[in-house]
Amino acid sequence: MKKILIADDHSIVRLGASIIIREVLKDVSITQAKTYPEVYEQLKAEHFDLILLDINMPGGNNIKVIKEILEIQNDLKILVFSSYDENLYALRYIEAGAAGYLNKTTAMGELNHAIQHIQERGKYMSEAVKDLYVKKLTLRKSSIDADNPLNKLSNREMDVAKHLIDGHGILEVSNTLNLSSSTVSTYKSRIFEKLGVHNIPELIELFKLHSEEK
């Protein structure tokens, strides 16, 4: 019997995902979690084959959660299921150790396909993410950065930028990411400098522009 953990703070998403999973896997046990503390508690209590993970939940919201989860169960397959644009985040999470990344706006049938792919091959990439991966392998880093300036940001800078464009202030970002306010301010300055923006509205527009690129 396969054991799957669905981690999402929206009950309707957990319900919909459960239905899809039971269509794919006939012999399956499904457990649910709605916060990161619950995720860690479940992972320490029993072994799972796959976790369907929303990366924006209470108790976490940054790329380091992939490492933390794998430190508890290093053979766990992680399928990130997020509303964040895969064009900006997918490769970062896959490179951090996730088995796949799927945007929530995708048809639920693609979730079926993604789970099957991970069960059979261990990894899943959508066609868009495959294109990004090939592009990263074939182009020089400088060319990639010129094509999408957001690639200049480190993973931690992307975490901070993600919160800033969501309207969070320095103190709120500090509390969420467990960083000092001065560190967050430093990251903010680096982000602005690397991207050539001067304020949050410009940052939002830049993210919007490059998240729409495919």
C-alpha positions in Angstrom: 0.0 0.0 0.0 1.3 3.4 -1.0 1.3 6.1 1.7 0.8 9.7 0.6 0.8 12.9 2.6 -1.2 15.9 1.2 0.1 19.1 2.7 -2.1 22.1 2.0 -3.8 24.7 4.1 -6.9 24.7 1.9 -9.4 21.9 2.6 -10.9 22.0 -0.9 -7.5 21.4 -2.4 -6.8 18.5 -0.1 -10.2 17.0 -1.0 -9.7 17.4 -4.7 -6.2 16.0 -4.6 -7.4 13.0 -2.6 -9.9 12.2 -5.2 -7.3 12.4 -8.0 -4.8 10.3 -6.1 -7.4 7.5 -5.4 -8.1 7.4 -9.2 -4.4 6.9 -9.9 -3.5 4.6 -7.0 -6.1 2.0 -6.0 -4.3 0.7 -2.9 -3.4 3.9 -1.1 -3.5 5.5 2.4 -3.8 9.3 2.4 -2.9 11.5 5.4 -3.5 15.2 5.4 -1.7 18.2 7.0 -2.5 21.9 6.9 0.7 23.4 8.4 4.4 22.7 8.3 4.5 21.7 12.0 1.9 19.1 11.2 3.9 17.9 8.2 7.0 17.4 10.3 5.0 15.7 13.0 3.5 13.2 10.4 6.8 12.5 8.8 8.4 11.7 12.1 5.5 9.4 13.0 5.4 7.3 9.9 7.0 6.7 6.5 5.4 8.0 3.3 6.1 7.3 -0.3 5.0 10.7 -1.6 4.1 14.1 -0.3 2.0 16.6 -2.3 3.4 19.8 -0.9 2.0 23.4 -1.0 5.1 25.5 -0.4 3.0 28.4 1.0 1.6 27.2 4.3 1.7 28.3 7.9 5.0 27.5 9.6 7.1 27.8 6.4 7.2 29.4 3.0 10.8 29.1 1.7 12.9 26.7 -0.3 14.8 25.3 2.7 11.7 23.2 3.7 12.7 20.7 0.9 16.0 20.1 2.7 14.3 19.9 6.1 11.7 17.3 4.8 14.4 15.2 3.2 16.4 15.2 6.4 13.5 13.5 8.1 12.8 11.0 5.2 15.6 11.1 2.6 13.8 8.7 0.2 10.5 10.7 0.2 9.3 11.9 -3.2 8.2 15.5 -3.0 5.8 16.9 -5.6 5.4 20.6 -5.0 1.9 21.7 -5.8 1.9 25.5 -5.7 0.2 28.6 -7.0 3.6 30.2 -7.6 4.6 30.4 -11.2 6.6 27.3 -12.3 8.5 29.5 -14.8 10.1 31.2 -11.8 10.3 28.6 -9.1 10.1 25.0 -10.5 13.8 24.5 -11.3 14.9 25.9 -8.0 12.7 23.5 -6.0 13.7 20.5 -8.2 17.4 21.3 -7.8 16.8 21.5 -4.1 15.5 17.9 -4.1 11.9 17.9 -5.1 10.8 15.2 -7.5 8.5 17.5 -9.4 6.7 20.9 -9.5 3.1 21.4 -10.6 1.3 24.7 -10.7 -2.2 24.6 -9.2 -3.7 26.4 -12.1 -3.0 23.4 -14.2 -5.9 21.0 -14.9 -6.4 18.4 -12.2 -5.7 15.7 -14.9 -2.1 16.9 -14.9 -1.9 16.0 -11.2 -2.9 12.5 -12.2 -0.1 12.4 -14.8 2.5 13.9 -12.5 1.8 11.3 -9.7 2.0 8.5 -12.2 5.2 9.8 -13.7 6.8 10.0 -10.2 5.7 6.5 -9.3 7.1 5.1 -12.5 10.2 7.2 -13.1 10.9 9.0 -9.9 10.7 12.5 -11.4 8.2 14.8 -13.1 8.6 17.9 -15.2 5.9 19.6 -17.2 6.8 20.5 -20.8 7.4 24.1 -19.8 9.8 23.1 -17.0 11.6 20.7 -19.4 12.1 23.6 -21.8 13.6 25.7 -19.0 15.9 22.9 -17.9 17.2 22.3 -21.4 17.7 26.1 -21.8 19.7 26.2 -18.6 21.9 23.3 -19.8 22.5 24.7 -23.2 22.9 28.4 -22.6 25.7 30.2 -20.8 24.7 31.6 -17.4 25.2 35.1 -18.6 22.7 34.5 -21.5 20.1 33.1 -19.1 20.4 36.0 -16.7 20.0 38.4 -19.6 16.9 36.6 -20.8 15.3 36.5 -17.3 17.0 38.8 -14.7 15.2 37.0 -11.9 17.7 34.1 -12.4 20.3 36.5 -10.9 18.7 36.0 -7.5 19.8 33.4 -5.1 17.3 31.0 -3.6 17.2 33.1 -0.3 16.8 36.3 -2.3 13.9 34.7 -4.2 12.3 33.8 -0.9 12.5 37.4 0.4 11.4 38.8 -3.0 8.4 36.5 -3.0 7.2 37.9 0.3 7.9 41.5 -0.7 5.7 41.2 -3.8 3.0 39.6 -1.7 2.8 42.9 0.2 4.7 41.8 3.4 6.8 44.3 5.3 10.3 43.9 6.6 9.2 42.8 10.1 6.7 40.3 8.7 9.2 38.8 6.3 11.7 38.6 9.2 9.3 36.7 11.4 8.2 34.3 8.6 11.7 33.4 7.4 13.3 33.5 10.9 15.8 36.2 9.9 16.7 39.5 11.6 15.2 42.6 10.2 18.6 43.9 9.2 19.3 40.8 7.3 16.0 41.1 5.4 16.8 44.7 4.7 20.2 43.7 3.3 18.5 41.1 1.1 16.0 43.7 -0.1 18.8 46.0 -1.1 20.6 43.2 -3.0 17.4 42.3 -4.8 16.8 45.9 -5.9 20.4 46.3 -7.0 20.5 43.0 -9.0 17.2 43.7 -10.7 17.7 47.4 -11.2 14.4 48.4 -9.5 13.9 51.2 -7.0 10.7 50.2 -5.2 8.2 47.4 -4.6 5.8 48.4 -7.4 8.7 48.1 -9.9 9.6 44.8 -8.3 6.1 43.5 -8.7 5.9 44.6 -12.3 9.3 42.8 -13.1 8.0 39.6 -11.5 4.8 39.9 -13.4 6.6 40.4 -16.7 8.9 37.5 -16.4 6.3 35.1 -14.8 4.3 35.7 -18.0 7.2 34.7 -20.2 7.2 31.1 -21.4 
